[in-house]
Amino acid sequence: MQEKSYSKKSYSDNPIEDESISLLEWDSLKTHLSSFASTEIGKRAILNFEIPSEYEVSKKLLNETVEISELENNLDTSISFSDVFDIKKNIEICSKGGVILSFDLLEIAKTISASRNLKKIILDFEKRPFISSFTKNLIDHHNIETILKNGIESNGRIADNASSKLSILRKELLSKKLERKILVDKFIQKNLAFLQDTTIGDRYGRPVVAIKVNYVDKFKGIIHDSSSSGNTVYFEPDSALNKGNKIASLEAKITAEEFKLLQKWSQVIADNSDNLIAMSSILLRLENALTRSRYSKWIGGKTPIFEKNPIVSLIGFCHPLLIWENKKKGAPSPVAVDFHINRNIKVVTITGPNTGGKTAALKGLGLSLLMARAGLLIPSTNNPIIPFCPNIYVDIGDKQSLEENLSTFSGHISRIKKILESLENRRGLSIVLLDEIGSGTDPLEGSALAIALLKEFANKSDITLATTHYGDIKALKYNDPRFENVSVAFDEDSLKPKYILNWGIPGRSNALSISKRIGLDESILNEAANYLKPKEVDNINSIIKGLEEERTKQQNSAEAAAELIARTEILHDELKRNYEYQKINAEKIQEIERYKLSKHIVDAKKEVINLIKKLRDQNLKGEDTRIIGKRLKEIETEHLTQKKVEKSISWNPKVGDFVKIKSLNSTGQIVGLDKKGGFYEVKCGSFRSTLSVNDFEGINGEKPNFKKSKIEIKSSREDFSFSKIRTSKNTIDVRGLRVHEAEIIIEEKIRKFHGPLWIVHGIGTGKLKKGLRKWLSGLNYVDKIEDAANNEGGPGCSIAWIK
């Protein structure tokens, strides 16, 4: 059964959403992500992937990423898709009656094999319920794989034994070629004086010898070519012509037979096309999950937690595109930033100098929301808490110039108008990201327009983040609790931004102080200061500076507290390890002491036996010695068997226990169990074995202890052992089919069957009956084959008794 495809939202009906995703550089991230794909089809699927807008779909993708990531982390080797090929196109060709090449058929066989191996590794409903829910639908086409691999060699050549006719033809061809070579060799030895050399050449698949042009008329045959100088002609002797014609005829027959085989195998693929295409789709889905997992691990991703309310708690976030630049191109390491947005905050304004990281912060937050929707983990120091936002609207203009101010401003306003219109019809939570709102026009008008727009977004959008240089916007927080200020930290000494976001603190005006440090004429600075309201500016800047200093103190205190907590956790772990060590060591000491005691008892028993012999030799009464022996046996039983009995009673093997495998004398760990069957899956190094309780014991010699229970065996095979009457259930009609087609249908039937099976093949020429009986007689699970009774079909029906 083919898994239903994910429902994905197409943005073609709303260009503003498509443009927003493009502005966040999602295509660049997809390119980076695709480089972690294992196959070409996986790479193409990532590049063509559309971000889902439904919560359930995104959550499913995220769970698949986490599950396959945990699986690969626990495996000794990485999960491999090396033998998975893009087979859909070739399957479609076969389903339309086409014939594909042997290499293409071999790729299908390898993909079937890889599918079976991946299913064994991945399928575990207890540990991996999400990926197991569709991995279970991988059908094992082992019979198709066997047919193809038996008929096609690893290099793509059709095997000699693919059919008896092909085998005969190829042997005959080899024989004819050898005979022709002998004839040509004889011609060469007989006419050495007339030849330029003794090498047998090849022209158009025909053997030729190099004859001097002056002597070519002496011989009968065909001239196929001549040298550039004209002194040599390449000549096929008449004696080899007949053989060559026979060889050409045989090669044509071989080509026809090979085509028939390819046609037959292509038909097998066509007959199973739906299941094979479903298999390919499931494998692609698994590979996509693995690709997301490996990329997420590479960027240090943490699993996001979707919040139904517009809340963001993103600590230590690094922009994934900057991580790529750092790791792949040697760019500086990205600085981690934090985002704290509670449900009462509607608008966050980010202020600070240019190149300070404001726009990167905007894009980073938007990209993290897209990543979570696409099933990717987010690079941060904790598990991010973010809202599921199907509506992300962005207005970021990276290219601005003096000459284009008017057009830039118009473009921004036009985009903002479209965003406001989209918010009217949105479904689900929304986030708006605006870069340099109100810029590109007169500062007074731009500031007024920016304030009005932000208040409108506070009413219509769940979250809005906007960068700005306008000072009036900083004051909105103190009049409206829905607003929050964030500033980009700036180092006045080095005159460089720190790329850190300071939440709750507006950005200070640094223009005059920076200009002074750069060395601008002081008279100009004084002139500029006269145009400001000195008292008001100084007061605001001093308040902001005090807030920044207070925040630094709090951050230092928080870091000191975190360090103390970390040290406490390390001490706790160390104490726990010491406790476990002492506990294990105490058990070992007790075992040693118990062994010493048992040894002393054995020695004492030997001594008493010797004493008994001496006493008996003197014909004394043995009552005292009998009492001593009885008491000694009680002590021996008490001390020698006590520990063993305790272990036998207390130990019940379970998943995670370490055991000793008797046959290998090696230690392994129980990784799975079949409670009904009483079998355990034990991992020893890189190998896994299925063992019964008698095949292993505890590390210290404990024996598994179970209550005897009645075991009920249920079989999926149909049981006709007590009925020898022909019914519709134990009868299969293959009349009109070819032998190989009938074999596939019968084999599918007898997989879950035992008892007499009536196979109706008809009388006809007898080829179908003869072929099926020959095939069935070679199966070890077929007991016997006989003709049916006259009233049940007679010679036109065979009864196969399935064990």
C-alpha positions, 0 to 999 in steps of 0.5 A: 500500500502506498503511503499518502503523499504529504499535503503541501501548500503552494504559494503561487496563489499568494505571491507575497508569501512566496516572495517572503520565503525567497527573501529569507534565503530559503532556497540557499538553505535547501541547497545546503540541505540537499548536499547531505542527500545520499542519492541524486533523486533524494537531492532533487526531492529536497530542492523541489520540496515545498514547505507544508502549512499544516501543523500535523504534516510538519509535526510528522516530518519533525518526528521522522527526523528525530526518530531516524537521527536517534537510530543512526546515533545508536548504530555502529555504522551509518544508514546506507542508501548506496544501492537505492536508485531512481527506478520510477521512470523505468518502472513506468516504461515497463508498465506501458509495455516498454522494455528496459536494459539489463543495467536498469533491471539490475538497479531495480533488483539492487533497490529491492535488496536495499529496501529489505535491509533498510526495513530490518534496520528501521522497523520498530514500532515501540522505538520508532512509531512514526517512521515504522508506520510507513516503513511497514508497507515496504513489500519484499519482492525477493522473488523478483530480485532473485529472477533478475540477479540470477539472469543478469551478471553484476556487470550488466551482462545477461548470464549464459544460464538465463535460458537454456537456448541462450546457453546453447547459442553462446556455446555454439558461437564460442565454438564457431569463433574458435574454428574461424580463428584456426582457419585464419591462423592456417592461412597466415602460416601458409602465406607468410611471404605475402603478409605485412605482419601476422596479427589478426585484425578486426574490421566490422566484427570480421577477422582480417589479415594485412596483405601486401597490395601487390599480392591481393589478387592471389587470394579469394576473399573480401577486402574490408579496408586498406592502410592510409599509404595504400600498401596494405589491404585488410583481407578476410580469407575466403576460408573464414567467410562461411564461418563468419556468416554463421557467427553473424547469424548466431549473434543475431539469434543471441541478440533476439534471445536476449531481447526476449529475456529483457522483454520477459523481465520487463513484464515482471516489473510491469506486473508489480509496478504499483508496489515497486513505485510505492516502495520507491516512494517510501525509500525516498521519504526515508532518505529525506528524513535521514537528510534532514537528520544529518544536516540538523546534526551538522548545524548543532540543531535542537528539536523545536517545541511547537507552541499554540500561542505566539511565544518565542524562547530561542536561546543561543541561536546561530544563523544556519547560513552563517554556520555554513559560511563558517564551516565550509568557507572559513568565515568567522564563527557566527555569534549566538543570539537570544529571542524572548517574546511572551504572549503579551508582546505584539511588536519588537523594535530592534535598534542599533548601528548599521552592520550590527546584525539587525537584519541577520537577526530578522532573517534568522528568526524567520528562517528558524520558523520555516525550518521547523515547519520543514521538519528540521532541527534549529541550531540553538543551545536549548530546545526552542519554543516557537509558534507554528506560523503558517503565515510569514510575511517579510519586507527586507530591502537589502539594496538601497541607494540615494538615486533609488530612494523614492522607488525603494520607499514606494516598493516598501509601502507597496509590499507592506500594503500587500502584507496588511491585506494578506493578514485580513484573510490569514488562517493560523498564527502570523509573524511579520518581519520588517527591515528599516520600516519607514525609511527612504523618505523624510525622517519626520514623515517616515518616523510618523508613518512607521509608528502608525504602521507598527500600531496597525500591525500590533492589532492585526499580526500575532508577532511583528519584528521591525528594525529602525533608526528612528528614536521616537519608536523607542518610546512606544514601549512605555506607552503601550505594553504590547511593544518591546525594545531590543538593541544591538550591542556596540563596542564604543572602544573598538567602534565595532558591533558585538552582534548581540541582542539586548532585550528590554533596552533601546539603542543609545545614540552613538553618532556624536561619541563615535565621531569624536573617537574617529577624530572629527573636528571638535568645533563641528561636534559642538555645533551639532550638539547645539542643535540638540536638547542637551539635557534631554539627550544626556538624561535619556542616554544616561538612563540607557547606559545605566540599564546596559550596565545593570543588564551586564551585572545580571548576566554575569551573576547568571553565568556564575550561577550557571557555572555553580550549577554545572559544578554541582551536577558534575559532583553529583555524577561523580558521587553517583559513579562512586556509589555504583562502583562501591556497590559492584565492588561489594558484590565482588568481595562477597563473591570472593569470600563466599568462594573462600568459604566453600573451598574451606568446606570442601577441604574440611569434608575431605579431612572428615572422610579420611577421619571416617576411614580411620575410625572404621578401620578400628571397628568403632561406632560410626554414629559420631562420624555420620552426624558430622557428615550430615552436618557438614553436608548441610553447611556445604549446601547452605553456603555453596548454593545460596548465592546460586539460588538467589540469582536463579530466583531473582534474575529475569532477563530484560532489554538492556541486560548484559549476558554471556553467550555460551557458544561464543564465550563472549559478552553481549547485550539484550536489545529485543525480546519475543515474550511469546516465543521466548527468544531474545535478540542479543547484540555482540559487537557489530553482530546480532543473534536471536537466542533462546534462554538456554543459549546464554546466562548472566554475567555472573553465571545467573540462570534465567528463571521463568514460570512454565507457561503454555505456549500457543502457536498461531500460524497464518498458513491455511490448514487443510491437513484434515481435509482432502476434498477439493474446494475453491480455497485449495484450488488455483487455475493457471490455464492460459499462462506461461510457465514462469507466470504460473510459477509466480502465482503458485509460489504466492499461494503456497507461502501461506498454505500446506496440504493438498493444492489442486493446480488446474493447468489444462491438457493442451500441448503439455508444456505447462504441466511438464514445466510446473511439475519439474519446478514443483519437484525441485521445491523442498517443501513440496512432498509429492505431485500426482494427477487428480482424480477423473472427477477432479480434472484428471490429467488436466489437473495436478495435486501438489502436497505442500508440507 
